[in-house]
Amino acid sequence: MNAHWDVIVIGAGMSGLGAGIRLAMAGKKVLLLEKHYSVGGLNGFYVKDKILYDVGLHAMTNFVPARSRGHPLTKLCRQLRIPYEAFKLEQQRQSRIQFPDVALTFNNHFPFLTENIRQYFPKQIDGFSKLDAAVENTSDTALDGSDFISAREQLRSYLNDPLLTEMLLLPLFYYGSAHVNDLDWRQFAILYKAIYKEGFARPKFGVRTICRLLVDRYRTCGGVLKLKTAVRSILLDSSRAVGVELASGEILYATQILSSVGYRETQALCGKTVEGEPSRLSFAETITTYEATPEACDWNDTITFFNTSERVAYEPTKQLIDLRSGVICIPENYGDHAPDGSFSTSVFEPMVSDKFRQNPAVPSSATPSQSTTQRLMLRTTHLAGYDAWKNLSPEAYREQKKACLKASRERAFHILGGQPSQTVLAEDMFTPLTVERFTGHINGAIYGSTKKFRDGRIGYENLFLCGTDQGFLGIVGALLSGISMANYHCLKG
């Protein structure tokens, strides 16, 4: 491996890939380092029992039709020179925010949500219109300013019904808040636009479609990707980063470094500890596969955000999982897509290590299934207690995963109504420990630090953040984070 690079990017998640492509397009000698055996980070994929699973991707937010101008999705297509059609996006059918006595339904047509609010909260519609105008006037993508502005406080100035405030906040909490029971106003504006004003979509064949597109584009532009290559430390000369030491002991030098692994995690690589940071929120997710269809279960919504009381408790829990709220996703309820769950090893070739291809879970002789069996995936997400999982013995950990998976599934049946009559074909569960192991996020905190560094600067001359702790959210936001940090720090001038 070459000893010196123009830019080293740490982490091949969405922001790292976005930064790498942009830099390679500009002719930079760029190296992308990933500790895992596949790309994608928090939005990756894996195979179990010959079924391909997405990790993280319930929805790709920020959906707009092709040729829509001035929107994040079409901006990233232009910046990376990837055709919009290559993402093969399918729109959500509709999604729901379910509270005990009322449900709001929304889709990719914003007036539909407005009419729902008019129907169930008629006295709030004028305030909601003013809130919408305030969001539109918020400079949410500016790279300056980092002081926290409470979204709850802002909403109180427009809405006087607490229930509507809680309902609007719930999806935004689960899709991007690192704060306990609140959200920074700029993050609120980003997520409000991404979810309510634009909408949900999903690549026809899941997140691997995006991963393959990005890796192919990166390598075509001349970028170098190294999988299973963990960074042990970032080498400093006073306030300047000069390179990295790999877990293997190899030393690599760089003129600039971009880190997508998070603020606290990056400081740890620099040998520094961040003191006094608030509790970090962790999550657990379950996936169950049935031989069934959504229609057979009368499950019509793409994503359901539910809360079992009138007030959302979005906070750290001492329990293994907190069933008071959560997210339920039916991937088959995008467009007319009904995937059969089959896979081919050729799908993985550009973006996984040899070890992964040789893994018993991915037989080298695997070919696309000829079966036309319909498969239904039920995905659930809840807040989870990192310490509760961490303190379990290995045997208790395995047993509690089974128990929590079953409990989460039963809660989903209660919320959705009904359940598949067929037996379970496959199931799996991720805990905060899974997230920590495969992403390096301390305490399995998906949304990272409560403090965001919008300009990417964390106190070093040539080491910058991109990704979650830079402040842009979701797949589209993460890609734009990598692009903007590459443009701003590495290509400016």
N, C-alpha and C positions, 0 to 999 in steps of 0.2 A: 504494500500500500504506500502511496506517496506520503512523504513526511510533512509537506506543507500545502495548505489549501487557502484559497481566498476566503471561503466561508465554510465553517463546520456548523451543521444544524443538528441539534440533539433532539431525537424523538421523531419517528415517522408516523405521527398521527396526522390529522387533517391539516393543522396549521404548519407543521413541519414540511409536509408534502407541498402545500401551497407556496411556502417560502422557497423551497428547493427548486420548484419548477420556475418560479419567477427569476431566481438568480441564474439558473442554468440557461434560461432564454436570453439573458443579458450577456452570456459568455463568461460568467464567473466559473472558476474551478471550485465546485461545491461538493461536499461530502455529507451525506445524510446517514446518521448513526441511529440504529434501533436495537434496543436490548432484547426485544421479543423476536419470535420466529416469523412474524407476519406484520404487515403494516396496518394502519388504521387507528391504533391507540384505543381510545374510548369508543370508537366506532369501527370495530373490526368484525371478524367472522371466524368460525371454526366448524369442525365436523365432529359429530357424535352419532354413532349407530347409522352411518351413511346418510345422515340428514344434515343439511347445511344450516347453521344458525347465524343470525346477525347478533352482534353485541352492541348495545347502546341505541341503535337506530330504531326508534319507534316511528319517527317521522323525520323527513327532511323538510325543515321549515323554509320560509321565504319563497314559497312557490308563486311564480307568476308565469303567464304564457310566454312563449318565445316572442322575441322582438319587443318585449316591454322595456321601456327605457328608464334608466335611473334607479333600478332596483338591484339589491345585492346579488341575486342569482345571475342576472344577465351581466352585471359588472365582472363577476369572477370568470364567467365564460370568456368575456373579452380580454381580461387580464392574462388568462392562461391560454387563450386561443384554443379552447375546447368547444366544439359545436354544442349548442344547447341540446340538440336531438340525441347526442351521444349518451346523455344521462338516462334516457328511456324512462322518463318520469310518468307515474300514474297518480292521479289526484285521489285524495281521500273522498269517501262517500259523504260522511258527515261525522262529527265528533260531538261529545256531550260533556257538560260539567254537571255532575249529579250531587245534589245536597239532599237532606232528608225530605224536604217538602216541595222542592222545585228543581227543575233541570233546565239549563240553557243549552241549546243546540247551535252549532256553528259549522260552516263549511268554508270553501275558498271564495265565497261571495259575501263580502262584508255586510251588505244590507240585510242579509239573512239573520245575522247575529243582532243587528240593530232592531229588527222587527221582533225577535225573541225577547229582547229587553223591553221593548215597548209593550209587549203582551203581558209579561210577568211583573215588570217594574214600571208601570206607566208614569208614575210621578218622578222617575229618575231620568227620563229620556232626554230632557233638556240639559241636565247636568252631564249625562254621558256624551252628548254632542259637544259640550264644551271641553270635556276631558279629551275626546278624540282630537279636537283642534289643538289642544295643548301638546299632545303627543306629537302631532305633525310638525309643530313649531320647535320641538326639542332637537338640539344638535347632538344626536346620540352617537355619531361616528367621529366626532372631534377627538383629537389625540391629546388635548390638554385638559387639565382639571381632574382631580381624583377625590375631592371631598365627598363624603357620603350624604346623599339627599334622600330622605325617607319617602318611598313610594306611598306608604300608608298615609302619611301626613298630606301628601299631595292629593291623593284620592279623596280624603275627607273634605277638601275644599271644593270638590265637584259633586260628590255623591253623599247624601245623608241617610242612605239605607245601608247599614253595615253588612247585611247579607250579600248584596250585590258586590260590594267591595271584596268580600271574601271569595266570592265565586270568580270574579275576574282575576284575582291574584293566584288562585290555586294552580292553574296550568303553568303560569309564569314561574311560580316557585319551583315546581318540579322540573321545569325545563331550563333552569338557569340561575337560581339564587343560591349564593353562598352564605347569605345572612339568615339569622334565626328570626322567623316570623316577619320578615320584611324583605325589601328589595331596593337597591339603589334606583333612583328615578331614571337615570340614563339607561340602566339595564332593563327597567320596566318598559321604557320607550322602544328599545331594540326588540324585546320579546313580544310586546303588544303588536308591533308592526309585523313581525315575523310570523306570528301565530294567527292573530285576528284579522289584520289588514291584508296579508298575503295568503298564507295558508300552508297546509300539509300536502306532501307528496312523498312518493317512495320509488326508487328505481325498480323497474320490473323484476329484476333478479336480485334485489337487495343491495346491501352496502358494498358487496364485492364488485359490483358494476363501477361504483365510484373509485374504489381502491385500484382497480385494474386500469381505469382511464388515467388516473393520476400517475401511477408508476410508469405506465407506457409513455406518457407525455414527458415525465422527468428524465427517463433514460434516453428518449429520442433527442432531447435537448443536450445530452452529454453529461447529465448528473450521475454521480456514483452513489449507490445505496448499499449499505452493509447491514445485514440482519444479524441477530444474535451477537451484537457487538455493543456491550454495555460500557458506559463511561463511568470510571471510578472517581475521577476528580477533574475539575477545571483548574488549569495551571495559571497562576497569577504572578505578575511582576508589578508590585505596588498596586495601583488601581486598574491595571490593564491585564486583560486575559490574553495569554499567549498561545494556549493550546489546551489539549485534553490528554489525560492518561486513561487508557482503556483498562477494563478489568483484566485483560491479558498481560498488562504491564507495558504495552506499546505506547509510545508517545507520538502524538500528532500535533502539528502546529498550524495556526490559522491567523489570518489578518483580522477576522471578525468571527464571532460566535453568536448564533441564535439558539436559544433554549426554549423548547416547548413543554418542558416537564413540570412547570409551575414555579412560583416565586420561592416558596420555602424549600422546595426540592433543589432548585438551582443554587440557592445560597448554601445548602448543605454540601453540594458538589464543590463549592468554593471554600469549604471548611468553616462555614459560619452557621450559627444557630439563630433562628428567629424566635425571640422571646415574646411572651405575652399575647400570642395570637388567640382569638376566640375559638371556641369549639368548632370543629370542622364537621360538616354534615355528611353522613354516609348513607348509602342505599343498598338494598338487596333486590335482585330481580329473579323471576322464575320464568321458565319456558316449558310449556307442555304441548306435545304434538298428538293429535287425534286423527283417526281416519274418518273424517267428517267434513261438513261444510258449514259456514256461518248460517246459511239459510235454514239448515236442518235444526239449528239451535235457536233460530229466531234472533240472532245477534246481528244487528244492522249497523251499529256504529263502528267507525274505524278505531277511535281512541275514546276512552271514557276516563275522565278525571273525577274521582269521587272523594267525598268527605262525609263522615258519619255524624257530624254535628254542625251547628251554624257558624262555628269559629274554627279556622284552620290552625292546627298545632304543628307548624313546620319548625321543628326543633329537634335537638339531639335526644335520643331515647336510650334508656338503660335496658330496654328489651332487645331481643334478637331482631324482631321486626315489629313495626308499629302499624297495625291494621286499621287504624282510625281513618287513614286516607291512603290514596295511591293512584296508580295509573294502570289501566287495562288496555291492551292493544290487540287487535285482530288484524295481522298483516294482510290477510286475504281480502279485507274490506277496502283495499285500494283499487280503484278502477274496476275492471272486470277480471283482474288477475287472480288465478287460483293455482299457485305453484304446486308441483307434485313433490317437491322436496328432494329431488334427485340432484346429483352433482357429477362433475367430471374433474379429474385431477388437472386437466388442461386449463381450467378456470384459474387455478392457483399459480401457474408457472411463473408469471412475472413478479410475484410479490411475496413468496414464502421461501423459507430456507429448505435445503435438502433434507434436514432432519424432519421437518414437518411433512414433506412428501413421503418420507419413509415411515412415518408414524403409523402404528397398527390401525389407528382410527381412520386413516386415509389409504386404503389398499392401492398399491401401484397399478393394479389391474382394473380399478374402478372405471366404469363407463356410465353414461347417462342411463337411468332406469327406463325401461320400455313400458313400465306400469302407468296406467292412466288413473290410478287411485287418487282421490281427492284427499288432501291433508289440510288440517286446520291447526294453526298455532295460536295458543293462548299465552300472552305475555303479561306479566304483572310486575309492578315496581312499588316498593314501599321504603320509607325511611327505616334505617337499621342502626343498631348499636354496635359500633366498632369494638368497644371494650368487652361487651357481652360475648361476641364471637371470639375475640382474642383469648379470653380466659377459659375457653373450652378445651378439653383434652381432644386428641385426634379422633378417638372413638365417639365422644359426645358430639363433636363437630359434625361428623357424618350423620349421626342420628338426628341431630337438630335440623340439619339441612332438609332431610326428608319430612320432618314434622312441620317445619315452616313452609315448605313448598305446598304441602297438603292444605295447611291453614290458609295460605294466600289464595290457593285455587278455590277453596270453599267460599272465601269472601268474594271472589270474582263472580262465582255462580250466583251468590245472593244479590250482588249489584246488578248483574246483567239479566238475571232471571233465567232459569233453566240451565241445563248442562248437557254435554254430549253423552249419548247413550253408549257410544263405542268405548272400547278399552284404550288406555294410554299406549301410544306407540313408543314414545320417548319423552324424557323429561330431564331438566337440569336446573340448577340454581347457582347464582353468583352472590357472594357475600362481600362485605367491605374488605375482607382479607383477599378475596379473588382480585378485586380492583387494585389493591396495594401491590399484590404479587406481580401482576402483569403490566401495570402502568407505572409503578413507583410512586403513585400519589400517597403521601403520608396519611395514615388513618383511612385510606380508601376514599378520600374526599374528592368526589367527581368534579365539583365546581371550585375546588381549590381554595385560595385565600379570600378572605372578605375584602381585602384591599386589592384593587386592580391598578395596574400600571399602564395606563392607556397609551403612553408614548414608548413603552417597552424598556425604559431606563430603570435600572435597579442599583446604580452606584458605581458602575464600571465604564471605562472609556469605550470599550468595543464589545461588550457582552450585553445582549438585549433579550427580553422575553417576547415570545409570541404564544398564541393559544389562550387557554382559559383565563390565566391571570393577567393577560393583557387587556381582556375585557369584552371581546366579541364572542358571540355564543352560537351554539349549534354547528352543524356541518358547514353550512354556507358561511356563518360568522367565523368559524375557525380557519377556513381557507382564506377568507379575506384578512384575517389577522396576520397570517403568515405572509400574504402578499403585501399588506400595508407596511409591515415591519421591514421586509426586504427592500421595498421601494424607499422607505423613509431613512433607513440607517445604512443600507449597503449600496443602493443605486442612486441616491440623491446626488445630483450634481455630477 
